[in-house]
Amino acid sequence: MKIFENQDHKIIAGDSLDVLSSGISDNSIDLIFVDPPYNIGKNFNGCKDKWATDEKYLHWCYTWIDLCISKLKSSGSMYIMTSTQFMPYFDIFIRERLTILSRLIWYYDSSGVQARRYFGSMYEPILFCVKDYNNYTFNAQDIMVEAKTGAKRKLIDYRKNPPQVYNSEKVPGNVWEFARVRYRMDEYENHPTQKPVALLERIIKASSNIDDTVLDPFSGTFTTSFVAQQLNRKSIGIELQEEYVKIGLRRLKLSEEYKGEKLQKQIRSFETKKLQQQNAAKLNLFNEKYDRTSIHR
Ligand SMILES: C[S@@+](CC[C@H](N)C(=O)[O-])C[C@H]1O[C@@H](n2cnc3c(N)ncnc32)[C@H](O)[C@@H]1O
């Protein structure tokens, strides 16, 4: 286990089970966002996300879920993701331990694979749970979205006396539409299951306050810690793969180098082409100038 930190943010390179067992105090975390491997065969830098049996996967998950719960403060909240096929097991396990307040759907407008003989997957489930349903943070005002009835249709509520236009804003419902992170997007990092900044912004704004501590035990590209930093929260991110830890160190500006390697964002193929075109243009300008100068001499 190796720790990189400044005053407010901590990146822990290691196995989250070890770190949760011995590296984080109980009852110390305000918000946990968990986006674990889904047991669907993704490739995390050479490490295959597939357990020998479903039971083994679930047993592993139940171990870290219990550990996460012990790290939450009594007023804490947890958002937890997994694949659609395993979420029902998570739901049954968690509802014995926490109060599940919302069963969220993160919906996106394109499936990774275009299915031809079944219906393609266009969503991922998220559970929103709290330890104490009488005492938890929920900053409704910070996450309001447009309410079409009032804002667009301008409908009047005649049950009110006097009648009045419906609200133009509302707390989002439980289906959230955010685009998946695509190769050409600015926020893209080299990781197969990076979550969008917009998704984490809604979660962190709703369920934590400034200076609260947000924990992500499977950090990947450290989207959670990155957004926590932008929103003036503290963060702890855990990740097993060194390649992804390097992304976190760069994204959080915790370090400019790692083991002597300068940390830089990977240049994407379209950026290489653009760079080549810019260099060629510069060279042309230089040649033109040089040619003119030589004619005038
Ligand atoms: C679904 S991804 C998380 C993606 C992340 N939410 C993001 O926005 O980039 C799961 C991550 O868990 C990491 N991981 C898998 N097993 C782990 C373990 N035992 N301890 C810590 N990290 C682990 C994988 O390397 C992978 O990056």
The ligand as a MOL file (V3000), in Angstrom:
LIG
                    3D

  0  0  0     0  0            999 V3000
M  V30 BEGIN CTAB
M  V30 COUNTS 27 29 0 0 0
M  V30 BEGIN ATOM
M  V30 1 C -15.4010 0.2740 -12.7060 0
M  V30 2 S -13.7780 0.7970 -12.4890 0 CHG=1
M  V30 3 C -13.9400 2.3720 -11.7090 0
M  V30 4 C -14.0180 3.5220 -12.6780 0
M  V30 5 C -14.0810 4.8830 -12.0060 0
M  V30 6 N -15.3410 5.0880 -11.3460 0
M  V30 7 C -13.8140 6.0130 -12.9900 0
M  V30 8 O -14.6240 6.9500 -13.0960 0
M  V30 9 O -12.7990 5.9660 -13.6680 0 CHG=-1
M  V30 10 C -13.1920 -0.2350 -11.2230 0
M  V30 11 C -11.7540 -0.0310 -10.8470 0
M  V30 12 O -11.4580 -0.8580 -9.7140 0
M  V30 13 C -10.1010 -1.2460 -9.7650 0
M  V30 14 N -9.9450 -2.4130 -8.8820 0
M  V30 15 C -10.2840 -3.7120 -9.1310 0
M  V30 16 N -10.0330 -4.4800 -8.0540 0
M  V30 17 C -9.5500 -3.6620 -7.0910 0
M  V30 18 C -9.1410 -3.8520 -5.7540 0
M  V30 19 N -9.1790 -5.0460 -5.1800 0
M  V30 20 N -8.7020 -2.7780 -5.0580 0
M  V30 21 C -8.6520 -1.5360 -5.6210 0
M  V30 22 N -9.0360 -1.2950 -6.8990 0
M  V30 23 C -9.4820 -2.3350 -7.6230 0
M  V30 24 C -9.8910 -1.5250 -11.2510 0
M  V30 25 O -8.5110 -1.4580 -11.5800 0
M  V30 26 C -10.7380 -0.4160 -11.9200 0
M  V30 27 O -9.9450 0.7000 -12.2460 0
M  V30 END ATOM
M  V30 BEGIN BOND
M  V30 1 1 1 2
M  V30 2 1 2 3
M  V30 3 1 2 10
M  V30 4 1 3 4
M  V30 5 1 4 5
M  V30 6 1 5 6
M  V30 7 1 5 7
M  V30 8 2 7 8
M  V30 9 1 7 9
M  V30 10 1 10 11
M  V30 11 1 11 12
M  V30 12 1 11 26
M  V30 13 1 12 13
M  V30 14 1 13 14
M  V30 15 1 13 24
M  V30 16 1 14 15
M  V30 17 1 14 23
M  V30 18 2 15 16
M  V30 19 1 16 17
M  V30 20 1 17 18
M  V30 21 2 17 23
M  V30 22 1 18 19
M  V30 23 2 18 20
M  V30 24 1 20 21
M  V30 25 2 21 22
M  V30 26 1 22 23
M  V30 27 1 24 25
M  V30 28 1 24 26
M  V30 29 1 26 27
M  V30 END BOND
M  V30 END CTAB
M  END
